[in-house]
Amino acid sequence: SRLSRSVIEKAVTEAKATVDSAYEYSRKESIDRVRRNAASPSDVLRLLKQPAGPTRTAVRAADYMDVAVKLLKRSLDRRPKRSINATDLISEEDLEVVADLTGCSPRHRVPSCKTTPNLDKFRTASSTCNNRENTRWGSSNIPFTRWLPAEYEDGTSLPKGWNPKLRVNKHFLPLVREVSNQILRTANSDVESDPLYTHLVTIFGQWTDHDLTFTPHSPVIRSFNNGIDCDKSCERTEPCFPIEIPKKDPRFGKKSEECIPFFRSAAGCGSGNTGHIFGASTVRQQMNSLTAFIDAGQVYGSDDTKARFLRNLTTDEGLLRVNTEYTDNGRELLPFTNMGANMCASRSRITNDNVEEVPCFLAGDERTNENIGLTSLHTLLMREHNRLARALAKLNPHWGGERLYQEARKIMGGYFQVLTFRDYLLHIVGPDFIAKQLSTYPGYDENVDPSISNVFATAAYRFAHLMVQPFMFRLDGEYQENSKFPSPLLHKAFFAPWRIVFEGGVDPILRGLVGRQAKLNTQDQMMTDELRDRLFKFSAELALDLGALNMQRGRDHGLPGYNQWRKFCGLSQPRNKKQLAKVLKNKKLSRSLFKLYRKADNIDVWLGGVAEPFVRGGRVGPLFACLIATQFQRIRQGDRYWWENEGVFTEAQRESLRETSLARIICDNTGITEVPAKPFQYKLRVSGYTKCTSIPAFDLSPWRENMTIFTLM
């Protein structure tokens, strides 16, 4: 080592103090804003993306490491310059010492699979040891994988567009809000509905996403470098990467000195300038705090602490905790969080009334309360877990709580694997991509890394933002508008658990999801103003713009441009307006995109992806169909517990799982008495919904365990 141990220790101590105080300030300030009712939409997004538990520990370690290395560089820069670069003065050994002292060293995080009980039978909460050789593949709190190398402005960590004076491919990148205004804008009244698919398809997309991807922000509000508060300044300084507002913005008018606050995603440990000690890349990587597998993590949590916290351990029945204060017409509701601040106290702001507020609901994913459609699915599936646990206890009275919980959890994982592959993906990527990549199960392959790729989480799987209706529909028992509790606009259904507690429960919302259409993404009606101009809006403040956020997030993550991804997928790479018009089957859109970007290589991949016309029978274009199919192919092949893998379930159990019906799950856990038998496919009620009594129940008999074997135990 070239630096003395004491110099390194001093830098690490100082770094920890800086980071801890910024974390502390940010926590107090955030909670305080919520308490004072002064939380802005960007506060809401930041609180929503807060890392918790083991994720927070990992993010904090990465921040410690980053700040410590910067401090060491600064002190080295003050030394008399020789011909060598200051960075080179921090040797590999020195970096290893820093990594060790900050908790960033990889040896802090390699799990032992020898001591884990029941590894052949049940997944761990965090999915470590799913792959026996590469024990962290697909587990929670690891960096997203890269299918193409990252492209940053400085080669290691700054997003393109960080320095507005730098050109990319000889052209300046357009402001993301300008692109959103020109390309995505759709008034609520202009929305076209999807002739084939229900709004459940949209929300199920969000539901699946919340099983697979969660990109935490660094929890700080103010910059480590200079103490600037990202909400009060439009300066670009880590972790602030504000979205500049164009001069003549339709929403902000003449006040265009403002910007929409934006926080960079947290960096994974040992990425950015400290990567080479991990045998990882020296390039900044972002973290996925969830497991890559379809394992119902949004119901159960993706780490052991959270998983235990969600269980009802007062009895030995394997149940999940439920609300002790309220029920929904006698049915269970999710428990409340006990957070210090209540982000869900949105009722009085929306009704302008002095009314009773309720806290946020708690489930396996932090985003449960994001909209009431999503909250209803969380509620439905918590109920289904408890229904399964009770039914399994009747079949196997000798099973204890742990066994009941794990077996019910395993069935739930099977449900979603079946529903996602058999019912959902078909409507998204279309039959051709299914046939090519997702048809017959090829068996488990321990050489396939199932981890989620950055481009899937940050671009491709955000396609459904363009299928969101401006309303959260609520329907009565006749599937008509609910006169007592009408359908709220989307921005009045964000973080609104009170609508479920006090306004008729989840049944009207679930009826709205299966009985109303999704929004159709068309090239001239892409994103409803509810998401572009009223995201997380509680008052007239600076609401967020989801389209602009998606593009800025892609730049934050260093995603390559549209053409590089087209090439990755073996598709043509349009070089001029004419070629792009051919790909998009739309001359006007091609002209608009070239006017903004000047070069197709520079088009943000999310935008390019959602602008493409659909593949046959699907709801995305060829680029996203390829990226989505490739990710799900890897999730399935790289999962040792995939429901079709030999030895995971018995043949009889697999027969039951093949018959999984989302309609039946709705019937079993709500007061709804008739549903479309295929809830993703839109049909009018007059053309015949199915009575719950004629939908066959899920057959649990293959889970009955023969007792004779156990008489000796």
Order of alpha helices (4+ residues) and beta strands (2+ residues): alpha-alpha-alpha-alpha-alpha-beta-alpha-beta-beta-alpha-beta-beta-beta-alpha-alpha-alpha-alpha-alpha-alpha-alpha-alpha-alpha-beta-beta-alpha-alpha-alpha-alpha-alpha-alpha-alpha-alpha-alpha-beta-beta
